[in-house]
């Protein structure tokens, strides 16, 4: 990755064309038993370390002027996957958003977070089918608890790349299947005054 950055490849390409497909490959190899738990864990730790290093090494200032927008990004309760939310958070940071990443939250913790702080947008990453069951109730709870009465809620994550859903199925403003589109979708979903 250091060599690719030195050769001029930007971090967006590394996030989208190297780290994301590698994480999917690790998941697929776990599913088909060609890698064991230790190998997958080691691979994911390395991907997280790279994501953290290149994300925080980004030294250009925000590209958006004006009031700072705030986004909370979290995995839906029941997920231990943080790589996708971490990558998405970097795209928001680069566009000048203040980002809060909630790690391993429960529905109660997510509701408390939006009740105690102002967020313009909440992004939830959904990984597995079991998280879909109560997702509409979770979204309703987050909206009800939010300090922002016009909160925008977006969904993303691996499940939406393999199954087709509509935002209205869950009461959200949008479903994003590509990390690089997340910020534009968030901006488009904000209330227009």
C-alpha positions, 0 to 999 in steps of 0.5 A, spaced: 500 500 500 505 504 501 508 503 494 501 504 491 501 511 494 508 513 493 506 511 485 500 516 486 494 511 487 489 515 491 486 512 497 479 512 495 482 507 489 485 503 495 479 503 499 474 501 494 479 497 489 483 493 494 481 493 501 474 492 500 474 486 495 480 483 499 475 483 505 469 480 501 474 475 498 476 473 506 469 472 507 468 468 501 474 464 503 471 463 510 464 461 508 467 455 503 472 453 508 479 455 505 481 459 510 480 458 518 478 463 523 485 465 525 487 466 518 481 470 516 482 474 523 489 476 521 487 478 514 482 483 517 486 485 523 491 487 517 486 491 513 483 495 519 491 497 520 491 499 513 485 503 513 486 506 519 493 508 517 491 511 510 485 514 513 488 518 518 494 520 514 490 524 509 492 531 510 488 535 505 483 539 508 475 538 508 473 540 501 466 543 503 466 549 506 460 552 511 457 549 517 460 542 519 455 536 518 455 530 523 454 523 521 454 517 526 456 511 522 455 504 526 454 497 524 447 494 526 446 491 532 449 483 532 454 485 527 462 485 529 464 487 522 467 494 522 471 495 516 466 497 511 463 503 516 471 505 517 472 506 510 465 509 509 467 514 515 473 516 511 469 518 505 465 523 510 471 525 513 474 527 507 468 531 505 469 535 511 463 531 516 464 530 523 464 523 524 462 518 530 463 511 529 459 507 534 462 500 535 458 494 537 452 498 539 446 495 541 439 499 539 439 502 546 446 505 545 444 507 538 438 511 541 442 514 547 447 516 542 442 520 537 438 523 543 445 526 547 448 529 540 446 532 534 447 528 528 445 530 521 445 523 518 445 516 521 448 511 517 447 503 519 451 498 516 447 491 515 451 485 514 447 479 515 439 477 514 438 476 522 439 484 522 433 485 517 428 482 521 427 488 526 431 493 522 425 498 521 423 498 528 431 500 530 430 505 524 423 508 528 427 508 535 433 512 532 428 517 529 424 517 535 430 518 540 434 523 535 435 530 537 434 532 530 427 531 528 429 531 521 434 526 521 436 522 515 438 515 516 441 511 510 443 504 510 449 500 507 453 494 507 454 487 504 446 484 505 444 490 500 449 488 494 446 481 494 439 482 496 434 487 493 430 492 497 427 499 497 429 504 502 421 504 504 422 497 506 425 500 512 423 507 513 430 510 511 432 515 506 436 511 502 440 505 501 447 505 499 451 500 496 458 503 494 462 507 499 464 512 494 457 514 493 455 515 501 457 522 502 453 524 496 447 520 498 447 523 505 447 530 502 441 529 497 437 526 503 438 532 508 432 537 508 432 542 504 430 549 507 
